[in-house]
Amino acid sequence: MARRKRTDAEPPIFDAELADMPADLRWREWMNRIEAVLFAAPKPVEREVLARVIGRDASIDLLIDDIREALRGKPYDVVGVAGGWAFRTRTAYADAIATSAAVPNRAVDLTQNEAMVLVSIAYHQPVTRAGVSEILGREVSRDVIGALRDKNMITAGPRSPTAGAPFTYVTTKGFLEHFALDTLRELPDMDGLEESGLFQRPSDTLSPTPQRG
């Protein structure tokens, strides 16, 4: 059967395999494609997305490793964030970026109360509102929970097996992205959180015990 000829109105077929290229040039082109996608993407790019632009047998992890090696000495790097990858500037240049005022501040504005609730949920998830209240030693309002949901920091988790089957709460991918975490296993200890200014541990509350998932 004769192959149908592509019309001018149809987009060209994307060649992910690059089988006609020498191996070293093919690898370099795959690296370039991944860099281009990461550079253009507004959010971390997941593995299955990157797999569309490289050969079926190519290792994304090895390509990322080679990209990171090529970026050694540059003010930015490729890092794992929320199960994907993204470009991030190195912390050594944070002051220069802030001083330039060239980048708008996209930080989520959390009140101290919201930050304390968010930390409690992050380390104890899935946890109910009543559970967070017990951790902090005071009542946590529905308004605070609603504010954290509106800011895409938390979402509803599975129903609790306790009486009444209340909703539990868990952190979102937006939480991981905002704090540049790949997984919850990268959550710092409580001392690290206090040093970062995210959490201030009151003397009259219970201390959250990290439970990384």
Secondary structure, DSSP 4 states (H G I P E B T S, - for coil): -PPPPPPTTSPPPP-SS-TTS-HHHHHHHHHHHHHHHHHH-SSPEEHHHHGGGS-TT--HHHHHHHHHHHTTTSSEEEEEETTEEEEEE-GGGHHHHHHHT-S--------HHHHHHHHHHHHH-SEEHHHHHHHHTSPPPHHHHHHHHHTTSEEEEEEPSSTT-PEEEEE-HHHHHHTT-SSGGGPPPHHHHHHHTS----TTSPPPPP---
